[in-house]
Amino acid sequence: MRQLVGKFAVSERLACRLVLLQRSTWFYRAHGRDDTALRMRLRDLAQARPRFGYVRLHTMLRREGWVVNKKRVHRIYREEGLMVRTQRRRKRASHLRILPPRPTKPQDRWSMDFVVDALLDGRRFRALTVVDNYTRECQILEVDVTLTGRKVVTALARVAQRTGYPAMITVDNGSEFTSKALDAWAYEHGVKLDFIRPGKPVENAVIESFNGRFRDECLNAHVFVSLHDARKKIERWRIDYNEQRPHGSLGNLTPVEFAKKGAEKAISEVQNF
């Protein structure tokens, strides 16, 4: 049609007749529908019913009065990543099924991982790194020779006493994070555990980025003669990172300055309201 109209300067009516095309088809323009409300409700249902597939979720939507066909529900269901795992896995009370939204305030989401290094005598130690995804503040750097699931829970409980509990924590599938101790602690305090897919560290990019800075600016820059020495130097670096080091993604503010600025803005909005 475009070639006929452009090259031979014929009318659209004649071009449609020559290529045997209905004029209504040529002039049709797709009109996208706003699926925001449907997406939100489908996510809520999938979160409340973790083992329901799209067929059963479609039935529940129809019961609630949604006039929507099964194909549309299936399309949104796949786009939102709500597919039910068919592989049998150990039961987890605090597992998050839906894709987590972007954090909009402190404590919305933390990220957690491990970093390994060695003392001067060659003995290896591990550091548990925990970062707030919104403020980029490092909540804790727990250093020990071994860090089991119970030790991770003890460290998180200590942080929660100071800052409060996060809504969710993004972690990989390491044995410490899939442990019964962490799962029970998270379930007890209403914290959702967001497990990334195996072999996809990019899904936990915030903590991976932090770990790179931690290794480059702290671990590679110091020699640790003992575990006590490592704890002192690493904690000193953590405080400097939070309070003195400018962060590019925060407009060159430090994490503490960014958190304080956000708190002042929230107070101002409440007072104006």
C-alpha angles and dihedrals in degrees: 000000000000092000093049094047095043102039103035098029094229124152121264090243092057093042091054090050093050095052093038093241124149111242090224088060092051094049096042115116121192116242114207117219124226105243096174097111092043092049092051093049092046090051091049092051092046091051092049093045105038095177099047117110125213094270093059092041088052089053091051091050091052090050089055090054101261111149098213133129126234096251093057091049090049092051093051090041091059095041090054092049095238097142115141115242110244094192111093112245135176113278115260122191096200101040116137115221105182125068107267119243123236113279114255101181141017116292092024092113138355128194123214136191144141132255123195127210139152139243123235092267092053099258111141125229135183132225123206108216120200122180133180105234094211103046096023087226115154104234097191144348104203111193124195142134090250128017114194127182090266092052089050089053091049091052093047092048090053091052093045090057088060103037107016128247122305122234091235142354124215113217141159125244098269118144092248091057095044092049122124090238094060093040092053092047092049093047092048093053099038095251117148119217113218108200116200120221115272111268093015106106089158087076087067095043097147095062093039090055091047092049090054092054091043092054096042099044101033118014096042092042098054139055114219115209095183142002090259090052091049092051093051095047094043093048090049089053091048092055091047090048092053099041109026112020114092114229118215096210090052095056091267091300121133116248091252092050091048092050091048092049091051092050092051091050091051092050091049092051091050092050092048090049 
